[in-house]
Amino acid sequence: MMPFLHRKSEILAAPLADTILLMNVTVGRYHSLMNPVATRIWELLADPIDEAELIARLVAEFEVAPEDCRREVSSFLAKLRERDLLVDD
C-alpha cells in the first residue's frame, strides 16, 4: 500500500499572479510554484492522497501520457520532500 501524501501544516501558501508562493514557517524559507501542473499538485495535496491517485487525477485533467506523468510527479514530489514541504503518512 502506498503512503498518503499531504502538505505539511506549517506551510503557508498565497496565490500571486500565475504562481503560488509557499512559506515554510519552520525554517523561514520561501518557495514558488510557477506552472499550472505544480499548482494543481499542491492543491491536490491539501487532503491526503496516494501517489497513484494523484497521477490518475493529473492524467485525467492534463494532456499527458501516464508514464510521463508518473516520472514528472515522482521528481516533483522528491523536490517537495527535499524542501520539507510534504508529509508521507
C-alpha positions in Angstrom: 0.0 0.0 0.0 1.3 3.4 -0.9 1.6 6.1 1.7 -0.7 9.0 1.7 0.9 12.3 0.8 -0.2 15.8 2.0 1.2 19.2 2.6 3.0 20.0 5.9 0.7 22.0 8.1 3.4 24.6 8.8 3.4 25.7 5.1 1.6 29.0 4.3 0.5 29.4 0.7 -0.6 32.5 -1.2 -1.6 32.9 -4.9 0.3 35.6 -6.8 -0.5 36.1 -10.5 0.1 32.7 -12.1 2.2 31.3 -9.2 1.7 30.2 -5.7 4.2 31.4 -3.1 4.9 29.0 -0.3 6.5 29.8 3.1 7.9 27.2 5.3 7.5 29.0 8.6 9.6 26.4 10.5 12.7 27.3 8.6 11.7 30.7 7.3 12.2 29.8 3.6 10.1 30.8 0.6 9.4 28.7 -2.4 7.3 29.3 -5.5 5.3 27.0 -7.8 5.3 28.6 -11.2 3.4 26.3 -13.5 -0.2 25.0 -13.7 0.7 21.4 -13.0 2.8 22.2 -9.9 0.0 24.4 -8.7 -2.6 21.7 -9.2 -0.4 19.1 -7.4 -0.2 21.5 -4.5 -4.0 21.9 -4.5 -4.5 18.1 -4.6 -2.1 17.7 -1.6 -4.5 19.7 0.6 -6.1 16.4 1.5 -4.2 13.1 1.9 -3.8 11.3 -1.4 -1.6 8.5 -2.6 0.8 8.9 -5.5 -1.2 6.6 -7.8 -4.4 8.6 -7.3 -2.5 11.9 -7.7 -1.2 10.7 -11.1 -4.6 9.4 -12.2 -6.2 12.8 -11.4 -3.5 14.7 -13.3 -3.7 12.4 -16.3 -7.4 13.0 -16.4 -7.0 16.8 -16.2 -4.0 17.4 -18.4 -2.9 16.1 -21.8 0.0 13.9 -20.6 0.9 10.2 -21.0 0.7 8.2 -17.8 4.4 7.2 -17.9 5.5 10.8 -18.4 3.2 12.0 -15.6 4.5 9.3 -13.2 8.1 10.3 -13.9 7.4 14.1 -13.5 5.3 13.7 -10.4 7.8 11.5 -8.8 10.5 14.1 -9.4 8.4 16.9 -8.2 7.4 15.1 -5.0 11.1 14.4 -4.3 11.7 18.1 -4.6 8.9 18.9 -2.2 10.4 16.3 0.3 13.8 17.9 -0.1 12.4 21.2 0.8 10.5 19.8 3.8 7.1 20.7 2.3 5.5 17.3 2.1 4.4 14.6 4.6 4.3 10.9 3.7 1.9 9.0 6.1 
